[in-house]
């Protein structure tokens, strides 16, 4: 399975009717990638295209339909790409191979047989508690600011974040914010609480602070007790964290 971080994206352009021994070249490439345990590959058939011969091919032109250009894409680690690229270079005698640097932002594997949990363990140590205070009506690019912040924290793989909605409060402008009936917008106070390692605190602040126009960020030293249920061979545990 791919993991978050740097990777390589490979795109191979071939014609649909190009052969490799007794098989279609595109099919032979896909079977080769599967045999070499590449994470996944996709074959795309465009609506039209042309190549070095400057002849346009499209499904509407029945005589040339089988000569349609195909695009095979896959993403894997740099080591895996370097391992299989020589064979791909040899297989593609008529076509184009493109390799690009890319980054894996999210990689999720679902399904598979259930696995038993290990006994719960507890880890404790120093941590940082970050509390972000803002208004419910604050926005970022058309969505609630608190939702945008939580999404940013998820992409950063922060251990966890909790959003609290207040029922009464006021800030630096001395305006009282309260929950009122029959109002679409209440601008109630909102607090986002984040607990993570001291090493990541500055990274989190650098990402969140520019998003806030009016608000408050409080950073505190805490002792965190982390209760973990770990699935065998899984990198991310099911975690609940308390801080004091």
N, C-alpha and C positions, 0 to 999 in steps of 0.2 A: 504494500500500500504506500502511496505517496505520502510524504510528510511535509509539513509547512516549511517553506524556505526556498532557496534557489533550486532551479531545475532547468531542463532543456526541452524546448518544443521543436519537434521535427515535422516538417511538411514535405510530402513527396507528391509531385505532379507527374502523372503518367496518362497515356491514352487507354481507353477502355478495352480496345481490341489488341493491345500489345500482349504478346505471349511470353511466357517463361517456361521453357520445356513444353509440357503438355497442358499447362494451366494458364489462366489469365495472370498477367504480372501482378495486378492489384490484389488478386486473391492469394497468390503465392506470398506476397509481402505480408498480408494480414496473418496468414498461417505461420509464417516465420516469426513475426512479432509475438504471437501467442505462444509458440514453442519456446521462445527465449524469455518468457515470463515478463513481457512488457506490461505495465499496469493496465493499459487499455488503448484501443485505436479506433478511429472513426474514418469511414470512407464517405466522401461527399461527392455527389454528382451534380455539377452546375447546370444551369439552364442553357448556357451558351458559352463559347470560348474559342480562342484561336491560339496557335503556337507559332513556331519559327517559320512554318510554311505559309503563314498569313492567310489561312483558309478558315472561315468561320464555320463552326460546327454547332448544331442545335438539334433538339429532338424533332422539330418540325421538318428537318431535312432528312427524310428517311434513309436516303442512300448514304448519309454520313453519320447517322445516329450512333452507330456502333463505334465510331471513331471519337466519341465524346471525351473530353479531358476529365480525369478524375483527380481528386485530392485526398490523400491519406494523411491523417494527423495523429500524433500521439505525443504524450508528455511523460518524461521519466527523468531519473537522476542523471547528472552529467556522466557518472561512471558507467551507467547502463548504456547510454547513447554512444559513448566512446567504444564500448564493447561490441555493439552490433553494427555500427556505422560502416566498417569495412565491407561486411557482407551486403548491406543495402547498396553500397556504392557499386559493387560487382553486379548485383541483380538489375539495377536500373541502368540499362544501356541506352535507353531513349526516354529521357525525361529530366526532371529537375529535382534535386534534394536541397531543402533549405533547413538550416539549424539556427534557432534563436535562443538567447538567454531569456528566461522567464522566472517568475516567482509564484510559488504555490501559496495562496492566501488561505484556502480552506480545503481540506481533504477529509471526506466523511465516508466511512464504510458502514452500510446498514445490512441487516439480515444476518444469516448464519445461525448455527445452532447455539442455544443459550449455554452459558458457561457458569459454573458455580462461583459464588463470591467467596473470597477469603474472609477470615475473621476480621472484625473491625479493629483498626489500629489507631493510635493517637500520636500525632506529632505536635510538638509545641516549641515556641521560640519567639524571639522578637519580630515584630512586623510594624507596618505603617498603616494607620487608619486615615483614609482620605474622605472627608465629608464635603460635598458640593451643594451649596444652597443657591436656589434660583426660583423663578416664578413659573407656575404651570403654563402661563401663556407665552413664555419665551420660546422663540422659534429659531430654527436653523435650516435654511433652504426649504422652507415650506412645511417642515414637520416639527413637532414638539422638540424643544432642545433636549429635554431629559431623555427622550427616545434616541436622538442622534448621539448623545454621549454614551448611552449604554451600548449602542451598536458599535461605536468606535472602540469601546473597551473590549467587546467580544472579539473584534477583529485583531486586537492586540493580545488576545488570549490571556486577559487578566483573570485571576483566579475566580472572581465573582463580584457582583455589584447588586445592591438592593435600592429600589426607589421608594421613598416614603412621601406620602402626601399629607401635608398639614391641614388642620381645620381652622387655624387662626395664627396670625403672625404679622410682623412688620419688619422692614429693613432700614437701610441707610436713609431712604427718602421719607421715613416716618409715615408711610402710608400703611394703613391697616388692611390686611388681606384676610378675608374670611370666606367660608363656604356659605353661599346663599341659595335658597330655593328658586327654581324657575329662571335661572340664569345660565346661558350656554357657556359664558366665560366667567370664571370666578377669580382667576389669577391667584389661586391658593399657593402657599409656599410649598416647595418641593425640595427634598434632600436626597442626594444619592450617596450611599455609603459603600466604600471600597476598602477591602483589606488585602494587602499584598506584601511582598518582601520589601525590605528597605532598598534593595538594589533597583527595584522597578519603580519606586515612587517618583523619581525625577522624570522618568520616561512617561509615566502616566500624566503628570502635571504638564509636561511640555505638549502633550497631545490635547488635553482638555482645556487648558487655560485660554488659548486663542479662540475657542468656540463660545466663550462666555463674555457678554457685553456688560451685563449688570448681575452681580452675584457675589458669592463669597466661597473661598476654598480654605478648609481648615485641615492641617496635617498634624497628626498626633502619633506618639510612640505608644505601642500597645504590646501586650503579650497574647499571641494567638494560639489557640488550641484547635488543631485540625483533626477531624475524625474522618477516616478514609476507609472506603470499601474498594478494594482493587480487584479488577477482573484479570485473570491470567492473560499475559501477553498483550495487555492493553496499556497504552501510554497515559491516558487521562483517567484518573480515578473519579469515582462518584464522591463528591466532597461536600461536607457541611462545615462551616467555620464559625467559631465564636471568638470574639476578641474582648479583652478587658483592659 
